[in-house]
Structures are given as structure tokens and as C-alpha cells.
Amino acid sequence: MSISPTLTAYLNREHVHYDVLPHPEAFRALTIAQMLRTPEKKMAKVVIVKVKKRFVMTVLPASWSVDLRRLRTVFDTHHLRLATEDEITHLFPDCELGAMPPFGNLYGLPVYVDQSLTEDEEIVFQAGTHSDAIRMRYWDFAALVYPVVGKFHRPPDKSGHVIRTAPH
């Protein structure tokens, strides 16, 4: 499978410069960042959550986790959970499971980007497959997606391990 046809068509139609970065098959954004020698903070990962009855795309740095407590506050609800694999497969039919690009707008999903990703000039993300990534300017990405920017991450501790908190 090549990169997501939906994404390719959109980026080409909008005349946005991007680089396709082929890499050995990998299933974690953090592993891809290491393979591509990309700073972990620039490598974005996508986490899909279900808020009440709708799905929302969250985008954050590869080594960080979504803080569901913070998201419950952002959306002012306790009815929030991670999407299931079956739900994700249905939402992104032209992407390999877990490799969806952060362009929720192309799939009918609102996009929430963690504020930390706005601090770098570039963003790198999976392109719909486990063997291709895309690098582009962050502001080009933002101009195409119109994400809501907020703070909903849980950074790793100094040892690099994600700090775990009890579910709410």
C-alpha cells in the first residue's frame, strides 16, 4: 500500500510541499522517529477518542500520551474513551490500522493538536501506511486542517517512561 490516496490527492490539489519518507515497517510513532532520526517532539502520532457520540482526532508528540482527564475537561464531559480498533478501521478505510495521518478533516473528524507540536517549524507523521511518513511545515499543515490547539498531553518522565495515572 502506498500513502493514503485521500491524503495524496488533497496535498497535491492544495499545492503544498511535503516529503515522503519511506522507512522499514514500524507500528509505533516513536520507533519511526528513531528510524528517521527525527526528534520525538516533531514526530506526531494520532489518537482517536470518542467524545459522547462523535469521534475526535487528537495529535501529539510521539513519546507522549493523551491525558484523558484533561480531554474530559476540554470537552466538558465524562463520556470520553479511546476508540476501538474496529471503529478506527471503519473511520479510515484507506489507511492501515494505526497509521492514519493527522488530517481528520479528510475523514469527517475534528482535529485537536497538542500545543507542543506548534513549537517546531516541521511536523512528521504517518501517511496511512506503516512504511511511509510525511514531513511538512507545521503551518502548512495547520492551514489545511484548521486544528483546535490545546494542552492535553502527558509527557514522559525524565527516564523516558510515560507517567501513568489511574483512569477516571
C-alpha positions as CSV (number, residue, x, y, z in Angstrom):
1,M,0.0,0.0,0.0
2,S,1.3,3.5,-0.9
3,I,0.5,6.5,1.2
4,S,-3.2,7.3,1.7
5,P,-4.8,8.2,-1.6
6,T,-7.1,10.6,0.1
7,L,-4.2,12.4,1.7
8,T,-2.1,12.4,-1.5
9,A,-4.9,13.9,-3.6
10,Y,-5.6,16.6,-1.0
11,L,-1.9,17.7,-0.6
12,N,-1.4,17.7,-4.4
13,R,-4.6,19.6,-5.0
14,E,-3.6,22.3,-2.4
15,H,-0.1,22.5,-3.9
16,V,1.6,22.0,-0.5
17,H,5.2,21.0,-0.4
18,Y,5.8,17.7,1.5
19,D,8.4,15.0,1.6
20,V,7.5,11.3,1.6
21,L,9.9,9.5,4.0
22,P,10.0,5.7,3.3
23,H,11.1,3.6,6.3
24,P,11.2,0.0,7.4
25,E,7.8,-1.2,8.5
26,A,7.1,0.1,12.0
27,F,3.9,0.3,14.2
28,R,4.8,3.0,16.7
29,A,5.4,6.7,16.0
30,L,8.3,6.7,18.5
31,T,10.1,3.9,16.5
32,I,9.5,5.7,13.3
33,A,11.0,8.9,14.7
34,Q,14.1,6.9,15.7
35,M,14.4,5.3,12.3
36,L,14.1,8.6,10.5
37,R,16.4,10.4,13.0
38,T,13.6,12.8,13.7
39,P,13.3,14.5,17.1
40,E,10.5,12.8,19.0
41,K,8.8,16.1,19.6
42,K,8.4,16.7,15.8
43,M,7.0,13.2,15.2
44,A,3.3,13.4,15.6
45,K,1.0,10.5,16.5
46,V,-2.7,10.3,16.2
47,V,-5.0,9.1,18.9
48,I,-8.7,8.7,18.2
49,V,-11.2,9.3,21.0
50,K,-14.9,9.0,21.2
51,V,-16.5,12.0,22.9
52,K,-20.1,11.4,23.7
53,K,-21.4,10.1,20.3
54,R,-18.7,11.6,18.0
55,F,-15.1,10.7,17.1
56,V,-12.3,13.2,17.5
57,M,-8.8,13.1,16.3
58,T,-6.1,14.1,18.8
59,V,-2.5,14.7,17.6
60,L,0.5,14.9,19.9
61,P,4.3,14.1,20.0
62,A,5.3,10.5,19.5
63,S,6.7,9.9,23.0
64,W,3.8,11.5,24.9
65,S,0.4,10.1,25.9
66,V,-3.1,11.6,25.7
67,D,-4.3,12.7,29.2
68,L,-7.9,11.6,29.2
69,R,-8.6,13.6,32.3
70,R,-7.5,16.8,30.5
71,L,-9.6,15.9,27.5
72,R,-12.7,15.4,29.7
73,T,-12.1,18.9,30.9
74,V,-11.6,20.2,27.3
75,F,-14.8,18.6,26.2
76,D,-16.7,19.1,29.5
77,T,-17.8,15.5,29.7
78,H,-17.1,12.3,31.4
79,H,-18.4,10.4,28.3
80,L,-15.0,10.1,26.6
81,R,-13.0,7.0,25.7
82,L,-10.4,5.7,23.3
83,A,-11.8,4.5,20.0
84,T,-11.6,0.7,19.3
85,E,-9.7,-0.9,16.5
86,D,-12.9,-1.7,14.7
87,E,-14.1,1.9,14.9
88,I,-10.7,3.2,13.6
89,T,-10.7,0.7,10.7
90,H,-14.2,2.0,9.7
91,L,-13.2,5.7,10.0
92,F,-10.0,5.4,7.9
93,P,-10.8,2.9,5.1
94,D,-7.7,3.8,3.0
95,C,-5.2,3.6,5.9
96,E,-3.5,0.7,7.6
97,L,-4.7,0.3,11.2
98,G,-2.8,2.7,13.5
99,A,-1.1,4.6,10.6
100,M,-3.7,7.3,10.0
101,P,-2.4,10.8,9.1
102,P,-3.4,13.8,11.3
103,F,-5.8,15.0,8.7
104,G,-9.1,14.2,10.4
105,N,-10.8,16.9,8.3
106,L,-10.5,14.5,5.3
107,Y,-12.4,11.8,7.2
108,G,-15.0,14.0,8.8
109,L,-13.3,14.3,12.2
110,P,-12.4,17.5,14.1
111,V,-8.7,17.7,14.9
112,Y,-7.2,18.7,18.2
113,V,-3.4,19.3,18.2
114,D,-1.4,19.4,21.3
115,Q,0.2,22.9,21.7
116,S,3.7,21.4,21.9
117,L,3.6,20.4,18.2
118,T,3.1,24.1,17.2
119,E,6.5,25.0,18.6
120,D,8.5,23.4,15.7
121,E,8.8,24.5,12.1
122,E,8.1,21.0,10.8
123,I,5.9,18.1,11.6
124,V,6.4,14.5,10.6
125,F,3.6,11.9,10.7
126,Q,2.5,8.6,9.3
127,A,1.0,8.7,5.9
128,G,-1.6,5.9,6.1
129,T,0.9,3.1,6.0
130,H,3.4,1.5,8.4
131,S,6.2,2.1,5.9
132,D,5.8,5.8,4.9
133,A,5.9,9.1,6.7
134,I,5.4,12.6,5.6
135,R,7.4,15.7,6.6
136,M,5.9,19.2,6.0
137,R,5.9,22.6,7.5
138,Y,3.7,22.8,10.6
139,W,2.0,26.0,9.4
140,D,1.1,24.4,6.1
141,F,-0.4,21.5,8.0
142,A,-2.4,23.9,10.2
143,A,-3.6,26.0,7.2
144,L,-5.1,22.8,5.7
145,V,-6.5,21.2,8.8
146,Y,-7.6,24.2,11.0
147,P,-7.0,22.2,14.2
148,V,-8.1,23.3,17.6
149,V,-4.9,23.8,19.7
150,G,-4.8,22.8,23.3
151,K,-2.9,21.1,26.0
152,F,-3.9,17.5,26.6
153,H,-0.7,15.5,26.8
154,R,1.0,13.6,29.5
155,P,4.8,13.9,28.9
156,P,7.2,11.1,29.7
157,D,9.2,11.4,32.9
158,K,12.9,12.1,32.8
159,S,13.7,8.4,32.2
160,G,11.6,8.5,29.0
161,H,8.7,6.4,30.5
162,V,5.2,7.7,30.2
163,I,3.8,8.8,33.6
164,R,0.7,6.7,34.2
165,T,-2.3,7.9,36.1
166,A,-5.3,5.9,37.3
167,P,-8.3,6.1,34.9
168,H,-11.0,8.5,35.9
